[in-house]
Amino acid sequence: TELRSFAKPHPLVMDVCCCVVLLKGFKDVSWKGAKAMMSDTSFLRSLVEFDKDGLSDKQVKQVKQYFQQGSFTPDEVRSISQAGAGLLKWNETAACVACPPGMAPKNVGNTVCM
């Protein structure tokens, strides 16, 4: 609810939410689309049960572009939104941003690469 309460979120928060929209395969990659996605009563459960193996290379590439921004870090986002920082960590894990090429996290929510 913290994120959905923003009428016009900080650009970093909006980018975090757009990454989730991209990873979940929604078409409306905007704040309006992100709010609609987060308003689903099963949103949090869908993050926990997310099938990262079903991601396309295009989705991963699109999300990794956001991580090229120097300010796109959990600490920076946390200074604006605790929930946003948590979603950013989820994005990192789901898109294997922190893992070397060819390695994937054992499961979503775990940044251990294998």
Summary of the structure (lengths in Angstrom):
residues: 114
radius of gyration: 13.2
end to end distance: 34.0
largest distance: 39.9
contacts: 311
relative contact order: 0.18
helix: 52%
strand: 2%
